[in-house]
Amino acid sequence: MHIGLIIIGDEILSGRRQDKHLGKVIEILSARGMQLAWARYAGDDRPLITRTLTDAFASGDLVFSTGGIGATPDDHTRQCAAAALGVPLALHPEAKELILERMRDVAREQGQPYEPDRPDNVHRLNMGVFPEGARIIPNPYNKIPGFSCGHLHCVPGFPVMAWPMIEWVLDTHYPALHGSAVQQERSVIVMGAMEATLTPLMEDIERRFAGIKVFSLPSVDHPQYGRHIDLGVKGQQTEAVDAAFQALVQGLHALGAQLGPEVVRAQ
């Protein structure tokens, strides 16, 4: 199962706020032996978000969406998820109770009476209006939940809320995927090489070794190695990685390549 991330908000695309989600989600996944396959950014445009979520549902991927689940005019994720699924919106009963509980907490903290029928509090219940059939994602910060529909999981844009909610989803619903993307890598620095010259060798390695991917990371101005390529192989089976790497090195020697240090890493 591929894992995707959708980051929603005009403020990200305009530069008013810097995105913090992409790097953190990669970190959260990596800590569980998982890997992000794709990411998309979308502004606060309802047709665009609907198309993006429609693609996410159709992909069958595990997808996290951050932002746009509030109840202000620029929040569209809840409505777009319902439109993408072709289902109505409905106030989730458990979400309603959590939002009411939050209202009681705020009233107590401020020394004010608890007034659930006050217009602003009634409006807050809209934050629990999700696509019909949705499941809630608990919010440890302020109790206002996110929601899941199938493998799409929608959380707030606030990092302090979104990140623990994403971790909860992964640990609660996808423990079987933990460790699914752990790979071994072996690479070597190839000095002064051109990728076009090495491409036939790279294609040959992938053809000969099932489950192995070859990667090529060129650099033109490295302070130590100058122009070079970090050329290597990666895969889930250590034995296959080792065998493919040895074949790669042999092929480089046959081409007369000048080799630098080797690197072994797990990711």
N, C-alpha and C positions, 0 to 999 in steps of 0.2 A: 504494500500500500504506500503510495507516494504521500508526502506531507506538504501542504501548501499553506501560505500565509497571505491574507488580504488585509491591507492597512488602509483605512478609510479616513478621509478628512481633508478639507480644503487647506487647513492650516499647515499640513505637511507639505503639500504641493506648492504652496505659495512661499514657503520658507519661514513663516511666522513661528513655527515650532519645528525642531529637528526630530526626525523619527528615531526612537530608541528601541522600537519593537524588534526590528529585523535581527540585529546583533544579539539581543537577549534571547529571542526564540531559538536561534541557532545554538546558543549556549545551553539553554534548557534541554533541547533535544540531544545535544552532544553528551550531556551528563547522563542520559539514559540510553546511550548507544543508538541514537536515532539521528536522521539527517533531513534537513529541509530540501525539498526538490524544486520548489518554485515560490515566487512571491509576486504580488501585484499591489499597486497603489491605485486608489480611486478617490476622486473628489466627491463632494457632497452633492451628487447629481443622481436623482432617483432612477432614471432609465439606465444610466451607466452602472450603478450598483446592482440593479436587478439583473442586467446581462452578466455581470461578473459573478453573482451568486448562482445564476442559472448554470453557467459553465462549471462552477464548483460542484454543484449537485450532480451534474451529468458526468463529471470526471470519476466519481467513486472514490476520490482521494479523501484523506483526513485533512480537513481544512480549518484553520483558525481565522476568525475575522475580528479585527480590533476597531473599535470606534463606532459611533453613530447609533448606539442603542438607547440613548436618552429619550426625553420627551419634549425637546425643543424643536422649532421648525426646521433646523438644519440636521436633525437626526432622522435617518431614513432606513437604517439597516433592518429593523423589525418589519416594516412594511414591505421592503424589497424582498426579504426572505419569504414572506407569505406569498407575494406575487410570483416569485420564481417557482414556488411549489404549487401554486394554484389553489391555495387554501385560505380560509378567512383568518382574521386576527381574533384572539379571544384573551380575556384576562385569565391568566394562569392562577388557579386557586392557591397554590403554595407560594407563588410569587406575591400574590396579594397579601398573604399573612406576613411574609417577610418585610414587605414595604410598610405595612401597618406597625409592625414591631419596630422598624426604624423610626417611624413617626413618634412612637411612644418614647423611644430612647432620646430623640432630639428634644422633645418637650420636657422630659425630666432633666436633661443636661442644662437646658436654658431656664428652668424654673417656670415653665409655662404650662397651661392646661393642655391636655391631650384632646385635640379637636379634629377627628378624622373626617368630619363633614365640611370642614372649612374648604373653600374653593381651591386654594393652592394645594392642600393635601389630597383632595379628590383628583386633581390633575396629576399628582405624583403616581397614582395608581396606573397611569398610562405606561410607566416604565416596566410594568408586569404584563403588558399586553403583547403576547407573542403569537407566532403562527400556530394555528390549531395543531395539537399533538406534540408541541415542543416539550423538552425536558429542561429543567433549570440547572444552572451552574452556580453553586454557592459563591458568594462574595464575602471573604473574611474581613474585608476592610469596613464596609458599611451596610452589609446585608442585602443590598439591592442586587438581585441576581442577574446573571447572563442567561443565555439559553442555547440549547442544542437542537438541531433538526437533522436526523441521520448522522452523518459524519461531519457536518458543519457545526462549528462551535463559535458562538458570537459573544465577545466579552467587551467591556468598556475600553475606551482609549487611554484611560489613566494607567500608567505602568504599575502603580502601587496596587491596583486592583487586578489588572489584566494578567500579570505574570503569575501570581499564585493560583489564579483561576485556570490558566493554561496547564500549570503543573498538576492541579487536581484532576483535570480531564485526562491527562496522560496517565496518571497513576491509578485512577479509578476505572477508566474504560478501556485503556490500551496497554495494560502491563505485558500482554503477549508480544507486543511490538518492541519492547525494550531490548536493546542489543541487536536489533534486526539490521542495523546499518554499520555495525562495527567492521572496519576494514583494516587490513595491513597494507602498508605502502613501503616500497623500496625504490629509491631513485639514485641517480648519479649526475653530477655536474658534467656537462659536455661543453668543453671550452670552444668558443668561436664558431659554433656550428650553426647551420641554417636548417630550419624546420623542413623545408622542401626536400633537402637531401635525406633527412631521416624518416620522412613519411612512409616510404615503402617498408622499412624495417618495422615501424610502429604497426602498420597494417598487418604485417606478417605475424607479429607476436599475438595480436588479438585473434587472428584467424587460427593460430595453432593452440592457444590456451583458452579453453572455455571458462567463462566467469571472470576473466581478467580484462581490466581496462588499462590502456596506456594513456599517460598524461604527459603533456609537454608545456612547460612554463618558461617561456623565453624572457631574457632580460638583456637590455642593451647598455646599461650604465652602472652595473653593480660595482660598489667600491673595492671589492676584493677580486672578483672573477672577471670583471669587465663584461663584454658580450658573451653570453653563454645560454645554455638551456638546461633547466632542471628536468631531466627526462626519467620517467619511472613507470612502474606498474602498481596496480592496486587490486585487491580482491578480498574475499572473506576467508579463504582457505590459505593458511600460511605456506603449506607445501606448494600449492599452485603458484603463489606469489614468488616464492624462492626460485622455482623452476623457470618461470617466465622471466624473472630478472636476470638469471644466469644466461638465458638465451639472448636477452637484450644486450647484455654486456659483450657477449661473444660477437653479436652482430655489429656492435660499435667498433670493436677491435678490428673486425674484417674491413670496416670502412676507413680505418686509419684515424679514428676520432681520438682527440686528446681528452682524457678523462680526469676529472677532479675527484673530490671526496664523494663517498657514498652516504646515503641517509636512509635510516630505517625508522618508521614511525607507525603508530596505530592511531586510528581516528574513528 
